Amino acid sequence: MRLRRSAGAVAAAAAVALAGWSAWRFLMGGFRLSGTVTATPRLQQRIETPNMVLFVSALNSGGVPVAVKRFVNPRLPLKWRMDAADLILPGRDWPGTLSVRVSVNSHGKVGETLRGDLLGEHRHPVHSGDSSVDVVVDVEAP
């Protein structure tokens, strides 16, 4: 009987510890990415014209956006930050590898690239929590 109580106490302590860890992770952790957007000199002038919209998108390994941040009439260099509020599907974190892309356009639609839209991509895979995820806008869509 004493062994059962002891095992029950250990199980209860483990459950409390797990709940505490989960609460701490919920409060302290969560999805975060940050960086800076710059552009080549030729494209920067186009980006800083009225009625332009800049989108920073974090995409999963299949190329599906998991988080998007929008900036109207951006000025470069643009410091950006994403958190759980920017996730497309509700949640606190994204466990997998991500790629980060930037698109700039005057039509205001994310995910639809038209002729003349401006594009850039972070050159390496990233993970939630990474900072210095810098992107250079250096391509004009044909």
N, C-alpha and C positions, 0 to 999 in steps of 0.2 A: 504494500500500500504506500509506503513511504517513497519507493522508487517511482510510482505513478505520479505522485504529487511533484516530485523533483522534475520529472520529464515534462509535466504540465507547466511548471514554472519556467523551465528553459524555453518551451514553445511560446509562452506568453511574452517572455523577455525578447525573444527573436522577433515576434510580431510587432512589439513596440519599437524595437530598433529599426525594423524595416519601414514602419510608418513614419518614424522620425526622419530617416534618410530620404524617403520619398517626399516628405513635406519640405525638407531643406532643399532638395533638388528642384522642387516646384518653385520655391521662392527665390532661390539663388541662381538656378540654371535657366534653361529655356533657350529658344532659338535666338541667335544673335549673329549678325555679320556686319562689317563696316569697312569702309574704304573711301577712296577718292576717285572721281571721274575727271579726266582731262581729255584734251583732244589735240590733234595736229593743228598747227596754226591756221591752215587753210579751212578746216572744218569748224574750228572754234567760232569764227565769225558767223557762220551759218547757224550754229546752235544758239547763239545769243541774240537772235532776232525775235521779235514779238510773236506770240502764239505758237511757240515750240513746246513740245512735251518730251521729257526725258524719262525713260523707264529703266529701272534697275531690276533685273529678273534673276532669281535663283532657280536653277532647273535641276531636276534629279538626273540620274544616269541615263534615263530613257528620253531626256530632252523635254520633259513635262514641267512647266513652271510650278513651283511649290510656294514661292513668295514673290511679291511684286511691290515695288515702291515707285511712286509717281511724283515728278517735279514739273511744275508749270513755269515757263519762262526761266529756265535755269541759267545760272552764271557759273562759269568755270574758273578755277577748279572747284568742284562740288564735293563737299564731304557728305557722305551718306551713311545711314545706319538702318538696319532692319532688325525687327524683333518679332516676337510671337504674334503681335497684332497684324503683321504683314503676311502671315501664312495664309494661303488660299483655303486650306482645310484647317479647321480649328485644332489647336494643339499647342504644346509648350516647346517642342523641339523637333528637329529633323535629324534622324540618326545616320543617314547615308552620305555619300559623296555628292557634292553639288558642283555645278559650273555657274558662273555669273556672267551675264550678258547685259549690255546696255544698248538701247535703241532710242533714237531721237527722231521725232517726226512732227508734222504740223496737223495731221489728221486725228491724233489723240487715241489711236487704237494700239493696244499692246498685242503682240503676237501676229500682227499682219504687216508684213514688210512690203512696202511699195517702192517703186522707182524713186530714187532721190533720198530715201530714208538713210540716216546715218547710224553706223553700228560699231560696236567694240566688244571685246570679250577678254575676261581675265584669262591669262595664259595657262593657269594650273588649276587642278581640282581643289576644292575647298571643303571645309566641314563647319557645321554650326559652331560658333564661338570664335571663328577666325576674324582677325582684323587685318588691316593693310591689304584688303582685297581691292587693289587698284585696277582701273580699267582706262585704257586710252581709246577714244572714239577715233578710228582711223580708216574706216571703210564707208563708201557711199554705195548703196544698193543700186545695181544696174537696172 
